[in-house]
Amino acid sequence: MLFKLVRGGIAGAIAFAIANVVSNLLFFQIGKPILFDPDIQSEKFIAVLFELEPLPLMFTNSPLYMAIVTVIGIVHGLVFTYIEPSFPKSTIKRGVAFAVILWALMALYFEFHTPFNMFHEPVSLLLLELFFWVMVLLVEGILISLMYGASRSPSRRR
């Protein structure tokens, strides 16, 4: 069991770091012209992200930010390891199932609570961000599943 936890933790750390890169590409590169357009986006959202001090850690202390990303990734990998026996046998389906769980439990709440509730982000941008989260979490879930490898209880799955 210890080996599976270590394997899951390492897979989670790597997958979450890669998903973080995908997230930055989607939100800050591809989505930038829309998500940060001052004619569409709330002033408060733009100010908090780019103007008000202290700026987010991802901009001011990348090593600390990436250390925290690593810890969160390990936690995601451990959660995957714990609930993995309830997933389908297929590696890809397992990753998609985990991505759906993460999206439902993390992205929906985060997008509602922070950008929409606190920063008054328009619903159209919130929906775009939720779509980006689908992509990011599919990357994470599928990568964790691929790196985790063989399931631990193949007889319990379809």
N, C-alpha and C positions, 0 to 999 in steps of 0.2 A: 504493500500500500504506500509506503514511504516513497518508493521509486515513482509511482504514478503521480503522487503529489508534486514531487520535484519536476517530473516531466511536464505536468500541467502548468506549474508555475513558470517554468522556463518558456514554454510555448506561449503562455499568456503575456509574459513580458515582451517577447519578440513581436508577437502579433499586435499587441496594443501599441508598441512603438511604431510599427509600420502603418497601422491604422491612423495613428496621429499624423504621420506624414501625408497620408491620403486626405485626412481631414483638413490639414493646412492647404493642400493644393485645391481642394474643392471650395472651401470657405474663403480663403484669402487670395487665391489666384483666379480660378475659373469663375467663382461667384462674386468676386470683388466689384465688378462694374454694377452689379445689381444690388448686392447686399449692403454695400457702403455708399450707395448713391444718396447724397444729402437731400435730393428731391423726393426720395421714396422712404429712406430709412429715418427712424426717429433721431433727433438731435442728441438725445440722452444716450442712446445706444452708441453712437459714433464718439461722443465725448468720453464715455467710460472706457471704451476700448482703445482710443488713440490719443486723448488729450488730457484727461484728468490724472493728476499724480496721486498716488503712485500708479504707474502703468502696469498692466498685467505681467506676471512673472515670465510668461512665454516670450515677452519682448525685453525684459530687463535682467533676467537671471535664468538663461536657458539651461545651464547645468542643473540647477535646483529643480526647474520645471521637468526636465527629462528624468531626474531621479524619482520624482513623484509619479511621473508617467510609468516608470518601471514598476514601482510598488503597486499601482493600480492594476497594471497588466498582470502582475503575479496574482493578485486577488481574483481577477477575472479568470485566470487559468485554474486557480484552486476551485472556484465555483464551478467551472466547466467540468473539472475532474469529479466533483461531488455529484453533479446531476447528470453526467454523461450516460450512465446506464439507462436512463429513461428516454434517451434520444434514439432516432432510427439508426440502423446499422451502417448505412452508407455514410462515408466520411463527409461528403458535400452536404447531404441532408442534415447531418449532425451539426455542421457549422452554421447552416441556415437556421436551424431550430434555435441554436444559441443566440444568433444575431437577432432573431425575432424577439426572444426574451429580453435581451439587452435593450433593444429599441423600445419595447413596450414599458419596461421598468425604468429606463434611464432617459432616453431622448425625449419622450413625450412630456415627462414631468419637467425636465430641464428647460425645454423650449417654452412650455407654458409659464413656469415660475420666473425664469430670468428674462429672456428677451421680450416676451409678451407682457407679463405681469409687471415686472420692475422697470423695463425700458420702453414699454409701449410700442413695441415693434409691430408693424402692420402684419395682418394675417397672411397676406400673399407671400411675404418674405419668410414668415414662420413656416409655411408649407414647403417652400423651397428648401429651407434648412432641414426640415424633417425628411425630405427626400435625400438630401446629402447624407444625413445620418444613416439612412438605409444602406447607402453605398459603403460608408465607413464601417458600419457594424457587420455588414456581409464580409468585408475584407477581414476584419478581426475574427469573426466566428469561423469562417472557412480556414483561415490560417491556423488558428488554434487547433481545430479538428485535424487538419493535415499533419501538423507537427506532433500532436498528441499520439497519432498513430492508431494502432488496433484498439478496439474497444475492450473493456475489461470484462464484460458479461454478454458475449455474443448470443447466448441462448435466449436472452430476455428481449431481443429486438426483432423488428420486422425488417 
